[in-house]
Amino acid sequence: AGTLFTDAVAEVPDAAIYSAVDLYLSGTGMLKVEGNFREAIHTLDQLVIVDLTLEAHSVADGLVGHDALLLRDAKIRGESGRDFLKSNNTELENLGYIYISGGQYDLTSGCDAIQAERRMLIAEGEFRCQSGGGYTVLRGFESSKCLKSGKELVILGGDFYLDGSDDAVHTDGLLSMSGGSYTLYSGDDAICASTLRILGGSIRASVCMQGLVG
């Protein structure tokens, strides 16, 4: 039997598409989701999207996989009032991660465009992200980075056009970049990490306060 959610104070479910377990979305055609209350899609476990064209609009976060967000060859575009792609489990060390393999992502977010609490891995794909209104907007108190990961961020390749009022690429831990093409606009740092390892790729920091920070 399913759970009947009736507590408006707890605000559950809080998304147009909500799941308390793993949610898998795949297939041809197009899915359009309007998150007029809070999130567009939210699952408490893993959110997996494969070979799907998705348009999402939300007043809060866009797509949230609390434990993990896994994307392969997806085509996702839209706007969110807060973070767009997000995994935010802080309770277990091996959760709160985002893996992206291929696809196209055209994201506009009020806060972070893509945010992983622990780790993020990107292996190819096309990314057009604007966060916090872009580099011409004065950065506020909330994080408004394009790519943000708490512990580790690994990029193996891809094409990135990132425009953030905050850092374009950021992690508090290790950032490893071994390929890809990057055009970066930032109201703060273009690339910022505790440990920075650049093994390959083409980087153009067009506008920023500081280019590479490690």
ABEGO torsion letter per residue (X at the ends): XBBBBABAAAGOBABABBBABBBBBBEBEBBBBBBAABBABBBABBBBBBGBBBBBBBABBBBBBAABBBBBGBBBBEBBABBABBBABAABAABGBBBBBEEBBBBBBABBABBBAABBBBBEEBBBBBBGGEAABBBBABBBBABBBAABBBBAEEBBBBBBABBABBBABBBBBAEEBBBBBBABBABBBABBBBAEEBBBBABBABABBX
